[in-house]
Amino acid sequence: MGITIKDVEHIAELARLELTEDEKKLYAGQLADILGWMEELGKADTSSAAPAPHMPGTGTALREDSARPFEDTAALLKNAPEREKDFFKVKKVIEQP
């Protein structure tokens, strides 16, 4: 699968990254290599491998889910593209009839 500079620009825009032309070329090559390896892994015969629900001996990595206050709202909102008071402002995605 080929990765184009346009693909890299789209990914960079989604991630809000500013890339130089050299970086775009570098990342296009690196992403193409990664996808090539993924295609290679997809060719492996796994028909005889038993499914593993988890890695043996690792136990659970989950913690108890509990609500706790967040004290530094200003730092959290510092990187928000748009905000309204103490909230992130996002585009409306649900239209009412």
C-alpha positions in Angstrom: 0.0 0.0 0.0 1.5 3.3 -1.0 1.4 6.3 1.3 1.4 9.7 -0.5 2.5 13.1 0.8 -1.2 14.0 0.7 -1.9 11.1 3.1 0.8 12.4 5.5 -0.6 15.9 5.2 -4.1 14.6 6.1 -2.8 12.7 9.1 -0.7 15.7 10.2 -3.8 17.9 10.0 -5.8 15.5 12.1 -3.0 15.4 14.7 -2.5 19.2 14.4 1.1 18.8 13.4 3.0 21.3 11.3 5.5 19.3 9.2 8.3 20.5 6.9 8.5 19.1 3.3 11.4 16.9 4.4 9.5 15.5 7.4 6.5 14.7 5.1 8.8 12.7 2.8 10.4 11.0 5.7 7.1 10.1 7.4 5.6 8.9 4.1 8.5 6.4 3.7 8.3 5.3 7.3 4.5 4.8 7.2 4.8 2.8 3.9 7.4 0.6 5.6 5.2 0.0 8.6 2.2 -0.9 6.4 4.4 -3.2 4.4 5.4 -5.1 7.5 1.7 -5.2 8.5 0.9 -6.8 5.1 3.7 -9.3 5.7 2.3 -10.2 9.1 -1.1 -10.6 7.5 0.3 -13.4 5.3 1.3 -15.5 8.3 -0.6 -18.8 8.8 -2.3 -18.5 12.2 -4.9 -21.2 11.6 -3.3 -23.5 14.2 -2.7 -20.8 16.8 -5.1 -20.9 19.8 -6.7 -17.5 20.6 -5.2 -15.9 23.7 -7.5 -13.7 25.7 -4.5 -12.1 27.5 -0.8 -12.6 27.9 -0.1 -15.4 30.4 1.2 -14.2 33.7 0.4 -10.5 33.3 -2.6 -10.4 35.6 -5.0 -7.5 35.2 -3.8 -4.0 34.4 -7.1 -2.5 35.3 -7.7 -0.2 38.2 -10.9 0.6 40.0 -12.8 3.3 38.2 -13.4 6.1 40.6 -14.4 9.8 40.2 -11.9 12.3 41.4 -11.7 16.1 41.0 -9.4 17.7 38.5 -7.7 20.8 39.9 -5.8 22.3 36.9 -8.7 23.1 34.4 -6.7 26.1 33.0 -3.8 23.8 32.0 -6.2 21.4 30.4 -8.1 24.0 28.4 -4.8 25.8 27.4 -4.5 23.6 24.3 -8.2 23.7 23.3 -8.8 25.1 19.8 -12.0 26.8 21.0 -13.5 27.1 24.5 -16.4 28.6 26.2 -15.9 29.4 29.9 -14.5 26.2 31.4 -15.6 23.9 28.6 -14.3 22.7 25.2 -16.3 24.2 22.4 -17.0 21.8 19.5 -19.0 21.8 16.4 -22.6 20.7 16.6 -22.9 17.1 15.2 -26.5 16.3 15.9 -29.2 18.1 14.0 -32.7 18.3 15.5 -35.7 17.8 13.2 
